[in-house]
């Protein structure tokens, strides 16, 4: 069973930056789509960013231009660089792997943007 472990969350002031990491317990294959989701208190979970080994990248409109998703295949790790953070970015951020055989979620990492 594949496991995903997120790290890098924390408390940051508005305008600051954080980098989240998602380490997978196996290689990220070409059939895998890797995503970052987030869920704020009282809100539904939303898709933030997507990346595939084939180079497809996509962002939610609310984070486009501020967040950058990337992948290091040698380390089996996906990153989410978050810049110009806003209080509305406060949420639990989840790493997510999808392919045609199964879906895997990480345990989540808390990001709080507050002065």
Residue pairs with C-beta under 8 A, 6 or more apart in sequence:
1 104
2 24
2 25
2 26
2 97
2 102
2 104
3 24
3 25
3 104
4 22
4 23
4 24
4 25
4 95
4 96
4 97
4 104
4 105
4 106
5 22
5 23
5 25
5 106
5 107
6 20
6 21
6 22
6 93
6 94
6 95
6 106
6 107
6 108
6 109
7 20
7 21
7 23
7 109
8 18
8 19
8 20
8 21
8 109
9 18
9 20
9 93
9 109
9 110
9 111
10 18
10 110
10 111
10 112
11 112
11 113
11 114
12 18
12 85
12 111
12 112
12 113
13 113
13 114
13 115
14 85
14 86
14 87
14 113
14 114
14 115
15 84
15 85
16 85
16 113
17 81
17 82
17 83
17 84
17 85
18 82
18 85
18 111
19 79
19 80
19 81
19 82
20 36
20 79
20 80
20 82
20 93
20 95
20 109
20 111
21 77
21 78
21 79
22 34
22 36
22 77
22 78
22 79
22 80
22 95
22 106
23 75
23 76
23 77
24 76
24 77
24 78
24 97
25 76
26 76
27 73
27 76
28 34
28 53
28 71
28 73
28 76
28 78
28 97
29 53
29 99
30 52
30 53
30 54
31 99
31 100
32 52
32 53
32 97
32 98
32 99
33 50
33 51
33 52
33 97
33 98
33 99
34 50
34 51
34 52
34 69
34 71
34 78
34 95
34 96
34 97
35 47
35 48
35 49
35 50
35 51
35 95
35 96
35 97
35 98
36 47
36 48
36 49
36 69
36 78
36 80
36 93
36 94
36 95
36 96
37 45
37 46
37 47
37 48
37 93
37 94
37 96
38 45
38 46
38 48
38 89
38 91
38 92
38 93
38 94
38 111
39 45
39 46
39 91
39 92
39 94
39 108
40 88
40 90
40 91
43 91
45 94
46 60
47 60
48 59
48 60
48 63
48 67
48 80
48 93
49 57
49 58
49 59
49 60
49 63
49 67
49 69
49 80
50 56
50 57
50 58
50 59
50 69
51 57
51 69
51 70
51 71
51 78
53 71
53 73
57 69
59 67
59 69
62 88
63 82
63 89
66 82
66 83
66 84
66 85
67 80
67 81
67 82
67 83
68 79
68 80
68 81
68 83
69 78
69 79
69 80
69 81
70 78
70 79
70 81
71 77
71 78
71 79
72 78
72 79
78 95
80 93
82 89
82 111
85 111
85 113
86 113
87 113
87 114
88 113
89 111
89 113
90 111
90 112
90 113
90 114
91 111
92 108
92 109
92 110
92 111
93 108
93 109
93 110
93 111
94 105
94 106
94 107
94 108
95 105
95 106
96 103
96 104
96 105
96 106
97 103
97 104
